[in-house]
Amino acid sequence: MSYVLVINSGSSSIKFQIVDPTAGAEQDPLASGVVEQIGEASGSITVKHAGDKTKKEMAFANHTEGLTTVIEELDAIGCGPAQVELIAVGHRVVHGGTTFGEPVLIDDAVVEDLKKLIPLAPLHNPANIDGIVVARQQLPDIPHVAVFDTGFFAELPAAAATYPIAAEVAEEHQIRRYGFHGTSHEYIASQVPELLGKPAEDVNHITLHIGNGASASAVRGGHPIDTSMGMTPLAGLVMGTRSGDIDPGIIFHLLRTADMDVDAVDNLLNKRSGMKGMCGSNDLREVHAAADAGSEEAQLALDVYITQLRRILGAYMIELGRVDAIVFTAGVGENDAVVRADALKNLEMYGIVIDEERNATRGDGARLISTDDSAVKVFVVPTNEELAIARKAAAFA
Ligand code: ADP
């Protein structure tokens, strides 16, 4: 059996999975886990394998130590590179800029090009590159493949990708809508035609990828025509800790009047906003519980969350003209029946009718939650970004 090691290297964490790229979405990865709190005084590594989960507390000075430990721990459970046939390493890279759309086989020149993209994603790409450099040192004999979060949206129509600012400034600073979560949106787009029993070119759909990060896409015939994240993953829907769309004038107002510098405003909008900023928790389970217990802040936060979802949904329905399906995915989309029902409430005149019982019934795989006669089919489809990355990386093996 051949496997792909999928690495998602963040600023203080490394998530990893060993995936069979030929197996379906229902597979359990051979092994998976996460190294957390890299660079801090105390950290941990968690490894899941064959139904067991072990967590060890230890400090990691940097990504090299983190990934070395990952490989040692995989060796210890019989899943190391010498024990299983690893045919490729797939690296999640957040920003491909205008340089990269499709996945690319990583060599030294690609690493240099990735470094040039750091200004576009200063919070994400440096950690992605660290992961790539270290993994190439540790596993030099297998192909390493970069899969870009922006990739699926590389060919957004110009009208959707262009920001209405001075053209020469946009050009010089590579300012455009890139979109993110592309691996997930593309994966879902690959499932919808099958769920509808229609050829991909005939399917128009909207995907709501709502987890801690959240983004929507409008897809026509398999090609995205719009998406809610922008030049950065800060735009669009209300998220766990990110604001999503706000009036850009708010930033100047804060810089001028709130004794905040650029980094403080960046931190505010990325880490202290969204659901957490409005009501103290970015976990929707806690927010619902607080609202049910009478918290007005939690209820208002939910109302803002739903209002923004419906704004973007409405925009994409008009952009697409005809919508065959709406798909919910990621942590909130897959699990939160209340958010799904509220997001699509009272849309009967647009052909959208949720079946309450189907919506309330939990399930593992892809499932229909609209009524049989709803003109627009509504689905919950679990996303699987690691499998999608593994499949793309395996193509280079
Ligand atoms: P990330 O963007 O970090 O990948 P996920 O897609 O894993 O996030 O989503 C995590 C979020 O999903 C949690 O913060 C929580 O708000 C939400 N979530 C998870 N399970 C449930 C549930 N049963 N009900 C409501 N929300 C849930």
Boltz pocket constraint, residues with backbone or C-beta under 6 A from the ligand:
constraints:
  - pocket:
      binder: B
      contacts: [[A, 210], [A, 211], [A, 212], [A, 213], [A, 214], [A, 240], [A, 282], [A, 283], [A, 284], [A, 285], [A, 330], [A, 331], [A, 332], [A, 335], [A, 336]]
      max_distance: 6.0
